[in-house]
Structure formats: C-alpha cells, structure tokens
C-alpha cells in the first residue's frame, strides 16, 4: 500500500512558475529526482500547479520518464515501443491503451513479487527444487559414465540419487568447488 499523509491523503507537491517543486508534507523544495525516489518508495503524491490548482501529476511523471530515458543510463523503452505508442495517439484504439498498459504493468508487478518471494523464502519449498536436484543427479551420473573416477564418495546416500545427509552434501559441494578451481587453474595455464 502506498504511503500517504497522516490524514490518509496523497502528499501534495506544488509546482511554481519558476519550475520549483514544493513538498507540502515536509515543507521543503524538492527535485524531479526526489519525486522519482518517492515513486520507487511507493509514496502516494499528487502534483498541483501552484497558481491554477490544476492537477499536473501526469505531466510531471511523464517528464520524469523522459529525463530517465535521456540520462544516458539504461533505457527501458525500446524505440519500436515508442513508435507504436506514438502511433496509437488519435487511433480508434487509443482509448483502450491506458487500461491495457495499466493491466500489463499490474501483471508484471505481480509476477515480479512472486519471483522475489520465491528467492526470499528459498528454494526449499519451490517445486523447481526437485527438478534441479534431478538434473544434478543426471549430470552426476553422466559424468560418472563418461569420466570414470568422478563418482562422489559414499557418505550415507547411494549414487543412484537417494538423499544424502547435509554433511555429505556439504562435502560434495566442497569437492565440486575444488574440482572447479582445479579446472580453472588448468585453463589459466593453457591461456598463458
């Protein structure tokens, strides 16, 4: 949920004729960068023209996007998307675009949150964990078949894929790291 004022209203930002922005909640002047940070921090605000009282939030947010795209950093809006977007103005479908874009962004945000939850809760409860473990066992078995002598030491689990105690998995990980380091050393020597 977006942060608001103590009264539950969006924070009011006033834009003056001299292009200065004034945050009425903190009683301080701010910049477009500050507004962009507020958006990223999920702070709800509206921007009003100080003289007329008109809501110019849309214009200011668009200005932030233009400055972000022009800053030379990473550009998120591909040229083809921009061309398509411009082409939609005045088109009979233009009235549907705001709803479509908002729904698309909502779906994207939901997918991003679900992905973050998966990474935060760890892979233990993730159904892909079983697939990853199966793939690891298959790779291990293939390595054993094609490169004799790569069989892991038996430490409580069999080599057919039965679960191994945590200590054995830790040993196996350490062994894999050592093998990887040895391979990297050989590659470095070959590159010299």
C-alpha positions, 0 to 999 in steps of 0.5 A: 500500500502506498504511503500517504499523509497522516490524514490518509491523503496523497502528499501534495507537491506544488509546482511554481512558475519558476519550475520549483517543486514544493513538498507540502508534507515536509515543507521543503523544495524538492527535485524531479529526482526526489519525486522519482525516489518517492515513486520507487518508495511507493509514496502516494503524491499528487502534483498541483500547479501552484497558481491554477490548482490544476492537477499536473501529476501526469505531466510531471511523471511523464517528464520524469520518464523522459529525463530517465530515458535521456540520462544516458543510463539504461533505457527501458523503452525500446524505440519500436515501443515508442513508435507504436505508442506514438502511433496509437495517439488519435487511433480508434484504439487509443482509448483502450491503451491506458487500461491495457498498459495499466493491466500489463504493468499490474501483471508484471508487478505481480509476477515480479513479487512472486519471483522475489518471494520465491528467492526470499523464502528459498528454494526449499519449498519451490517445486523447481527444487526437485527438478534441479536436484534431478538434473544434478543427479543426471549430470552426476551420473553422466559424468560418472559414465563418461569420466570414470573416477568422478563418482562422489564418495559414499557418505550415507546416500547411494549414487543412484540419487537417494538423499544424502545427509547435509554433511555429505552434501556439504562435502560434495559441494566442497569437492565440486568447488575444488574440482572447479578451481582445479579446472580453472587453474588448468585453463589459466595455464593453457591461456598463458 
